[in-house]
Amino acid sequence: MISFWSQPGPRTMTTQPPTAGPTGDTQAKEVAPGDPSKDSGAPVILGRSPSSAAWMRLRRDRVAMVSLVISVLFILIAVFAPVFTALGGWGPITADNNAINPNIGNFPYGSFGGISLNHLLGVEPGTGYDLFARVVYGLRTSLIVGFVSAVASTVLGVVVGLAAGYFGGWIDNLLSRIMDIVLGFPQLLFIIALTPVIENALQTNTHGGTDENLRLLVLIVNISAFAWAYTARLVRGQALSLREREFVDASRIMGAGPGHILFKQLLPNLWAPIMISFALAVPTNIATEAALSYLGVGVVPPNPDWGSMLSAASQYFLTDPTYLFIPGILLLILVLALNLLGDGIRDALDPRSNRS
């Protein structure tokens, strides 16, 4: 009988090139030392990390990749909004009185809302604002509110969910009841009621209206205050299962404190559900911001915003439908692309739910 201890040197494993599995996925084959296939001259590859494997699954999802391209395009347009408006020659609140006819209610000259080389998407009826400039800056407003509120709600939800799931006991009971209360609130109704109260409690500008930056801040705070509970509930459930794992017990035995276990042991194992929650929260917050602006408690004219543009365009639908269709279709494309991208990220990070 050959003794294991008589074999010199450590035992190592290498891999052969990946082979196609029954589902078309590539799999790395392990090769033991001394295997003739090891010296066949074929290239040897290393195993993929979870992030690279998720990226490969995401790349195979054509819908997710198209949505990613569309989302990146919208983000670039919002970032370089001043450049686009400078090339067009019109700002978001710069009126072109020559483009509207004062004899027929300040409606744009020409067909399709006054679309021309001078105004690529036409002009707003009644004001003469360039619609392209307002759409571009309205996109910036929507993305700022959507992303910032998603970051704030995700951070708050992760902290609360980790604390509830790890500590348990009365802390878990208290935080869970707070989550239930927040989830039970009708979000839009309470935001509509709270927005003017918060604005009046802070400050107004010299013209009696609310400052644009202050209104954006109030929107972000209100949306984040109701959105964090979804992430907290998800993280709590994952933390409850992870706290019973062996690596957590080993950390406790070695004297690690709660802070180390929460943020060094549990949090790195929760990045996948956190990423999924964040990706799906962004389009939801953008749609919420547009709805609030449409109802008059978000961004108000003349500040550019897609929701307020849709609200103003509703009275011109029969005479100038272009004014309603352009921001409405763009809002639909943006929210749909972000939602489909979030679904693709979820499927890529969780192979068990992969639709392919």
C-alpha positions, 0 to 999 in steps of 0.5 A: 500500500502506498502511503500518502506521506511518501509522496514528495512535495505538496499536491496541486491541481491545475485546470484544462481549457473549459469545455462546453456543458450540456447547457452551453456553459463553459466548465473548467476541468481539474487535472491532477499532477501526472495526468498526461493531458497536463502536458498536452500543450493545451493552455491552462486557465484559472477558475472565475471569480463570482463577479466575473462569472456574473458579468459573463452571465449578464453579457449573455443576456441580450435584453440586459445589455441593450438596456445597459447601453440605453441607460449609459446613453441617458446618463451621458446625455444628462452629464453633458446637458450643458454641452448639448444645450450650448450646441443647440443655442437654447437654455432650458428657460430661454424663450424663443418668442419668434417660434410661437404665434401670439395670435393663436394662444402662443402655439408653436409655428409649424407642424409637430410642435414647431420641430425644426433645425433650430428646435430639434424637438420643438418648443413648449406652447405658451412659453416658447421654451426649447423642448430639447433643452428642457428634456435634457435638463429634466433628464438630469433632474430625474437621474439625480433624484433617482440615484441619490435617493436610491443610494441613501435608502440602500445605505439606511436599509443595509444598516438597519437590516444588518442590525436587526438580523445580527443582534436579534432579540428586542432589537430585531423586534423593534426594528422589524415593527418600524419596517412594518409601519413604514411599509404600511404607509401609502408612500405617495399620499404621505409624501404629498402631505409632507413636502409642503410642511418640510418646505415651510419649516425650512426656508423660501427664496426672496420671491416667495417660492421654494428654492430649486435645490431645496425642493430637490433635497426635500424630494430625495429625503421624502423618497428615501424615508419610505424606500429604505424599508424594502432593502432593510427587510431583504438584508435582515432575512439574509443576515438571519441565516448568515449569523449562524454560519461557521465563519461567524462563530469562528470570528466570535471565538477569536474575539471579533466585535459586532462591528467587525462581524457586521461589516467585515464578515456579513456585509461582503456576503450580502453584496449581491442582494444589495446590488439587486435592491439598488438596481431596482430602486433607481427606476422606481424612484425616478417614476415616483419623482415624475409622479410627484412633479406631475401632481405639483409637489415635486419640481415646479415650472419653470424648472425643467422636469419630465413630470411637470412637463407631462402635467403642463402638456395634458392641457395641450394634448388635442392641439399639440400632442407632440409636447406630451408624447416626447417627454412621456415616451422618453420617461417610459424608455428610461424606466423600462431600460433601468427595470430590465437592467435590474432584472438582468443583474438579478439573474446574473447574480443569482444563477438559480433564477437565470431565465436563460 
